[in-house]
Amino acid sequence: MFGRKKEEPEQPPLLMATVETVPWAYEILSVVQATSRHRLRDCTYDLLDDLEAAARELGADAVIGVRFEGDSTSLFTGSVAYGTAVRRLLA
């Protein structure tokens, strides 16, 4: 969705947000994460794609509390993205 072209049918985008909550009732499914051996500035969209894929496998509607860690300049560190996969509860 964010960085890579995929062969699978296009799905509606998953909400990816740095906020800690969303304005609807939701069920917490799991913490999801994605890792890369590349510098953060070189792989941000790939990390978001992988984070989205991990959340979709759980049946999530959104990932909240998305955070990135990694060094944007060093060639010798990796990068990680993580967040909380949630599913909207229908009223």
VEXPA-70571 format. One record per atom (N, C-alpha, C): residue number from 1; residue in three letters; chain; x, y, z. Coordinates in nm, 4 decimals, padded with zeros to 6 digits. Example, Ala and Ser with C-alpha at 12.3 -4.5 7.8 and 13.67 -1.06 7.14 Angstrom:
2
<1 ALA A <01.3190 -00.5690 00.7800>>
<1 ALA A <01.2300 -00.4500 00.7800>>
<1 ALA A <01.3200 -00.3300 00.7800>>
<2 SER A <01.2850 -00.2250 00.7080>>
<2 SER A <01.3670 -00.1060 00.7140>>
<2 SER A <01.2900 00.0030 00.7870>>
END
This chain:
91
<1 MET A <00.0820 -00.1187 00.0000>>
<1 MET A <00.0000 00.0000 00.0000>>
<1 MET A <00.0864 00.1251 00.0000>>
<2 PHE A <00.1804 00.1365 00.0907>>
<2 PHE A <00.2574 00.2593 00.1018>>
<2 PHE A <00.3748 00.2639 00.0063>>
<3 GLY A <00.4541 00.1567 -00.0005>>
<3 GLY A <00.5761 00.1656 -00.0768>>
<3 GLY A <00.5895 00.0665 -00.1898>>
<4 ARG A <00.5334 -00.0491 -00.1750>>
<4 ARG A <00.5533 -00.1553 -00.2727>>
<4 ARG A <00.4264 -00.1823 -00.3508>>
<5 LYS A <00.4436 -00.2230 -00.4742>>
<5 LYS A <00.3309 -00.2699 -00.5543>>
<5 LYS A <00.3081 -00.4161 -00.5201>>
<6 LYS A <00.1836 -00.4532 -00.4985>>
<6 LYS A <00.1503 -00.5910 -00.4645>>
<6 LYS A <00.0580 -00.6464 -00.5712>>
<7 GLU A <00.0635 -00.7759 -00.5895>>
<7 GLU A <-00.0170 -00.8432 -00.6907>>
<7 GLU A <-00.1592 -00.8722 -00.6429>>
<8 GLU A <-00.1821 -00.8694 -00.5120>>
<8 GLU A <-00.3129 -00.9029 -00.4586>>
<8 GLU A <-00.4126 -00.7903 -00.4849>>
<9 PRO A <-00.5443 -00.8202 -00.4790>>
<9 PRO A <-00.6451 -00.7168 -00.5027>>
<9 PRO A <-00.6315 -00.6029 -00.4018>>
<10 GLU A <-00.6623 -00.4835 -00.4469>>
<10 GLU A <-00.6527 -00.3649 -00.3611>>
<10 GLU A <-00.7577 -00.3716 -00.2515>>
<11 GLN A <-00.7148 -00.3500 -00.1274>>
<11 GLN A <-00.8054 -00.3463 -00.0136>>
<11 GLN A <-00.8152 -00.2022 00.0347>>
<12 PRO A <-00.9248 -00.1692 00.1031>>
<12 PRO A <-00.9319 -00.0338 00.1579>>
<12 PRO A <-00.8165 -00.0117 00.2558>>
<13 PRO A <-00.7654 00.1095 00.2638>>
<13 PRO A <-00.6519 00.1328 00.3526>>
<13 PRO A <-00.6885 00.1115 00.4983>>
<14 LEU A <-00.5931 00.0610 00.5714>>
<14 LEU A <-00.6068 00.0418 00.7149>>
<14 LEU A <-00.5680 00.1732 00.7818>>
<15 LEU A <-00.6422 00.2161 00.8820>>
<15 LEU A <-00.6056 00.3361 00.9546>>
<15 LEU A <-00.4764 00.3101 01.0304>>
<16 MET A <-00.3765 00.3930 01.0078>>
<16 MET A <-00.2482 00.3851 01.0784>>
<16 MET A <-00.2291 00.5196 01.1454>>
<17 ALA A <-00.2265 00.5223 01.2796>>
<17 ALA A <-00.2228 00.6504 01.3496>>
<17 ALA A <-00.1268 00.6470 01.4677>>
<18 THR A <-00.0664 00.7618 01.4943>>
<18 THR A <00.0232 00.7729 01.6096>>
<18 THR A <-00.0534 00.7999 01.7386>>
<19 VAL A <-00.1817 00.8316 01.7285>>
<19 VAL A <-00.2626 00.8572 01.8483>>
<19 VAL A <-00.2829 00.7277 01.9258>>
<20 GLU A <-00.3136 00.7411 02.0536>>
<20 GLU A <-00.3276 00.6243 02.1407>>
<20 GLU A <-00.4681 00.5664 02.1447>>
<21 THR A <-00.5628 00.6324 02.0824>>
<21 THR A <-00.7004 00.5841 02.0830>>
<21 THR A <-00.7704 00.6336 01.9560>>
<22 VAL A <-00.8865 00.5781 01.9292>>
<22 VAL A <-00.9695 00.6207 01.8169>>
<22 VAL A <-01.1084 00.6547 01.8713>>
<23 PRO A <-01.1861 00.7353 01.7990>>
<23 PRO A <-01.3138 00.7826 01.8533>>
<23 PRO A <-01.4294 00.6841 01.8395>>
<24 TRP A <-01.4029 00.5574 01.8415>>
<24 TRP A <-01.5088 00.4572 01.8399>>
<24 TRP A <-01.4691 00.3431 01.9324>>
<25 ALA A <-01.5666 00.2615 01.9691>>
<25 ALA A <-01.5386 00.1465 02.0556>>
<25 ALA A <-01.4563 00.0450 01.9767>>
<26 TYR A <-01.3542 -00.0097 02.0410>>
<26 TYR A <-01.2678 -00.1052 01.9723>>
<26 TYR A <-01.2182 -00.2134 02.0665>>
<27 GLU A <-01.1769 -00.3216 02.0059>>
<27 GLU A <-01.1185 -00.4354 02.0756>>
<27 GLU A <-00.9697 -00.4376 02.0424>>
<28 ILE A <-00.8861 -00.4490 02.1451>>
<28 ILE A <-00.7423 -00.4595 02.1222>>
<28 ILE A <-00.7111 -00.6031 02.0820>>
<29 LEU A <-00.6438 -00.6201 01.9694>>
<29 LEU A <-00.6098 -00.7530 01.9205>>
<29 LEU A <-00.4695 -00.7947 01.9622>>
<30 SER A <-00.3715 -00.7104 01.9352>>
<30 SER A <-00.2331 -00.7468 01.9658>>
<30 SER A <-00.1409 -00.6311 01.9313>>
<31 VAL A <-00.0216 -00.6356 01.9860>>
<31 VAL A <00.0851 -00.5479 01.9398>>
<31 VAL A <00.1394 -00.6085 01.8114>>
<32 VAL A <00.1623 -00.5246 01.7115>>
<32 VAL A <00.2205 -00.5706 01.5854>>
<32 VAL A <00.3492 -00.4932 01.5619>>
<33 GLN A <00.4437 -00.5583 01.4943>>
<33 GLN A <00.5696 -00.4914 01.4660>>
<33 GLN A <00.6249 -00.5339 01.3314>>
<34 ALA A <00.7122 -00.4512 01.2799>>
<34 ALA A <00.7822 -00.4790 01.1544>>
<34 ALA A <00.9263 -00.4344 01.1737>>
<35 THR A <01.0186 -00.5097 01.1170>>
<35 THR A <01.1599 -00.4763 01.1319>>
<35 THR A <01.2289 -00.4709 00.9963>>
<36 SER A <01.3381 -00.3988 00.9934>>
<36 SER A <01.4183 -00.3862 00.8722>>
<36 SER A <01.5638 -00.3699 00.9124>>
<37 ARG A <01.6526 -00.4119 00.8256>>
<37 ARG A <01.7957 -00.3925 00.8500>>
<37 ARG A <01.8462 -00.2624 00.7885>>
<38 HIS A <01.7555 -00.1847 00.7324>>
<38 HIS A <01.7938 -00.0609 00.6662>>
<38 HIS A <01.7771 00.0586 00.7586>>
<39 ARG A <01.8368 00.1693 00.7187>>
<39 ARG A <01.8194 00.2937 00.7926>>
<39 ARG A <01.6727 00.3350 00.7871>>
<40 LEU A <01.6273 00.3968 00.8931>>
<40 LEU A <01.4867 00.4354 00.9022>>
<40 LEU A <01.4439 00.5233 00.7858>>
<41 ARG A <01.5263 00.6159 00.7459>>
<41 ARG A <01.4866 00.7058 00.6375>>
<41 ARG A <01.4742 00.6347 00.5034>>
<42 ASP A <01.5337 00.5143 00.4919>>
<42 ASP A <01.5288 00.4385 00.3674>>
<42 ASP A <01.4160 00.3361 00.3626>>
<43 CYS A <01.3501 00.3103 00.4759>>
<43 CYS A <01.2557 00.1977 00.4768>>
<43 CYS A <01.1222 00.2277 00.5443>>
<44 THR A <01.0908 00.3519 00.5696>>
<44 THR A <00.9686 00.3859 00.6436>>
<44 THR A <00.8439 00.3276 00.5787>>
<45 TYR A <00.8288 00.3437 00.4478>>
<45 TYR A <00.7086 00.2934 00.3807>>
<45 TYR A <00.7040 00.1408 00.3799>>
<46 ASP A <00.8183 00.0756 00.3673>>
<46 ASP A <00.8208 -00.0704 00.3749>>
<46 ASP A <00.7790 -00.1173 00.5137>>
<47 LEU A <00.8249 -00.0490 00.6176>>
<47 LEU A <00.7841 -00.0845 00.7533>>
<47 LEU A <00.6330 -00.0681 00.7706>>
<48 LEU A <00.5765 00.0390 00.7163>>
<48 LEU A <00.4313 00.0587 00.7252>>
<48 LEU A <00.3554 -00.0502 00.6502>>
<49 ASP A <00.4062 -00.0906 00.5339>>
<49 ASP A <00.3435 -00.2006 00.4590>>
<49 ASP A <00.3429 -00.3281 00.5417>>
<50 ASP A <00.4560 -00.3601 00.6026>>
<50 ASP A <00.4668 -00.4824 00.6825>>
<50 ASP A <00.3807 -00.4751 00.8077>>
<51 LEU A <00.3737 -00.3582 00.8687>>
<51 LEU A <00.2887 -00.3386 00.9860>>
<51 LEU A <00.1421 -00.3579 00.9492>>
<52 GLU A <00.1032 -00.3025 00.8357>>
<52 GLU A <-00.0340 -00.3186 00.7877>>
<52 GLU A <-00.0649 -00.4654 00.7602>>
<53 ALA A <00.0261 -00.5374 00.6968>>
<53 ALA A <00.0044 -00.6795 00.6665>>
<53 ALA A <-00.0128 -00.7605 00.7944>>
<54 ALA A <00.0697 -00.7333 00.8956>>
<54 ALA A <00.0581 -00.8053 01.0230>>
<54 ALA A <-00.0762 -00.7776 01.0894>>
<55 ALA A <-00.1228 -00.6529 01.0822>>
<55 ALA A <-00.2515 -00.6171 01.1423>>
<55 ALA A <-00.3677 -00.6807 01.0662>>
<56 ARG A <-00.3596 -00.6827 00.9344>>
<56 ARG A <-00.4664 -00.7448 00.8538>>
<56 ARG A <-00.4797 -00.8937 00.8841>>
<57 GLU A <-00.3687 -00.9606 00.9070>>
<57 GLU A <-00.3737 -01.1039 00.9406>>
<57 GLU A <-00.4550 -01.1284 01.0676>>
<58 LEU A <-00.4586 -01.0304 01.1558>>
<58 LEU A <-00.5346 -01.0423 01.2800>>
<58 LEU A <-00.6794 -00.9970 01.2648>>
<59 GLY A <-00.7139 -00.9423 01.1487>>
<59 GLY A <-00.8488 -00.8909 01.1265>>
<59 GLY A <-00.8684 -00.7499 01.1791>>
<60 ALA A <-00.7607 -00.6739 01.1891>>
<60 ALA A <-00.7670 -00.5381 01.2443>>
<60 ALA A <-00.8266 -00.4393 01.1454>>
<61 ASP A <-00.8859 -00.3341 01.1996>>
<61 ASP A <-00.9358 -00.2216 01.1216>>
<61 ASP A <-00.8400 -00.1030 01.1291>>
<62 ALA A <-00.7519 -00.1055 01.2299>>
<62 ALA A <-00.6608 00.0076 01.2500>>
<62 ALA A <-00.5401 -00.0374 01.3305>>
<63 VAL A <-00.4342 00.0411 01.3202>>
<63 VAL A <-00.3182 00.0273 01.4081>>
<63 VAL A <-00.3003 00.1630 01.4737>>
<64 ILE A <-00.3076 00.1651 01.6070>>
<64 ILE A <-00.2939 00.2907 01.6799>>
<64 ILE A <-00.1627 00.2899 01.7585>>
<65 GLY A <-00.1196 00.4066 01.7972>>
<65 GLY A <00.0049 00.4181 01.8724>>
<65 GLY A <00.1267 00.3794 01.7899>>
<66 VAL A <00.1228 00.4052 01.6600>>
<66 VAL A <00.2334 00.3668 01.5718>>
<66 VAL A <00.3587 00.4465 01.6092>>
<67 ARG A <00.4682 00.3754 01.6244>>
<67 ARG A <00.5967 00.4356 01.6589>>
<67 ARG A <00.7053 00.3756 01.5715>>
<68 PHE A <00.8088 00.4547 01.5487>>
<68 PHE A <00.9265 00.4108 01.4738>>
<68 PHE A <01.0486 00.4269 01.5622>>
<69 GLU A <01.1399 00.3322 01.5506>>
<69 GLU A <01.2684 00.3438 01.6180>>
<69 GLU A <01.3758 00.3004 01.5211>>
<70 GLY A <01.4848 00.3691 01.5250>>
<70 GLY A <01.5964 00.3365 01.4383>>
<70 GLY A <01.6819 00.4583 01.4173>>
<71 ASP A <01.7961 00.4374 01.3625>>
<71 ASP A <01.8897 00.5457 01.3365>>
<71 ASP A <01.8809 00.5821 01.1899>>
<72 SER A <01.8601 00.7086 01.1619>>
<72 SER A <01.8445 00.7494 01.0227>>
<72 SER A <01.9771 00.7704 00.9515>>
<73 THR A <02.0873 00.7648 01.0241>>
<73 THR A <02.2166 00.7918 00.9611>>
<73 THR A <02.3124 00.6733 00.9622>>
<74 SER A <02.3058 00.5904 01.0639>>
<74 SER A <02.4016 00.4803 01.0757>>
<74 SER A <02.3682 00.3663 00.9810>>
<75 LEU A <02.4705 00.3092 00.9220>>
<75 LEU A <02.4522 00.1937 00.8337>>
<75 LEU A <02.4488 00.0626 00.9110>>
<76 PHE A <02.4755 00.0653 01.0406>>
<76 PHE A <02.4940 -00.0577 01.1166>>
<76 PHE A <02.3806 -00.0890 01.2128>>
<77 THR A <02.2709 -00.0168 01.2027>>
<77 THR A <02.1569 -00.0454 01.2894>>
<77 THR A <02.0342 -00.0733 01.2048>>
<78 GLY A <01.9395 -00.1418 01.2624>>
<78 GLY A <01.8147 -00.1687 01.1940>>
<78 GLY A <01.7077 -00.0707 01.2383>>
<79 SER A <01.5876 -00.0912 01.1879>>
<79 SER A <01.4746 -00.0059 01.2216>>
<79 SER A <01.3556 -00.0934 01.2554>>
<80 VAL A <01.2671 -00.0391 01.3367>>
<80 VAL A <01.1472 -00.1117 01.3757>>
<80 VAL A <01.0291 -00.0152 01.3802>>
<81 ALA A <00.9134 -00.0663 01.3437>>
<81 ALA A <00.7872 00.0063 01.3602>>
<81 ALA A <00.6963 -00.0844 01.4418>>
<82 TYR A <00.6179 -00.0258 01.5296>>
<82 TYR A <00.5252 -00.1062 01.6090>>
<82 TYR A <00.4030 -00.0240 01.6446>>
<83 GLY A <00.2974 -00.0938 01.6811>>
<83 GLY A <00.1727 -00.0298 01.7210>>
<83 GLY A <00.0762 -00.1339 01.7730>>
<84 THR A <-00.0440 -00.0909 01.8044>>
<84 THR A <-00.1472 -00.1795 01.8584>>
<84 THR A <-00.2553 -00.2006 01.7539>>
<85 ALA A <-00.2754 -00.3250 01.7145>>
<85 ALA A <-00.3807 -00.3596 01.6181>>
<85 ALA A <-00.5138 -00.3645 01.6923>>
<86 VAL A <-00.6136 -00.2943 01.6371>>
<86 VAL A <-00.7467 -00.2905 01.6985>>
<86 VAL A <-00.8536 -00.3200 01.5941>>
<87 ARG A <-00.9669 -00.3698 01.6432>>
<87 ARG A <-01.0822 -00.3972 01.5570>>
<87 ARG A <-01.2007 -00.3175 01.6118>>
<88 ARG A <-01.2695 -00.2513 01.5216>>
<88 ARG A <-01.3854 -00.1706 01.5596>>
<88 ARG A <-01.4980 -00.2606 01.6075>>
<89 LEU A <-01.5611 -00.2217 01.7185>>
<89 LEU A <-01.6785 -00.2936 01.7694>>
<89 LEU A <-01.8028 -00.2260 01.7156>>
<90 LEU A <-01.8897 -00.3050 01.6594>>
<90 LEU A <-02.0148 -00.2509 01.6035>>
<90 LEU A <-02.1166 -00.2367 01.7145>>
<91 ALA A <-02.1844 -00.1234 01.7152>>
<91 ALA A <-02.2835 -00.0944 01.8201>>
<91 ALA A <-02.4133 -00.1663 01.7941>>
END
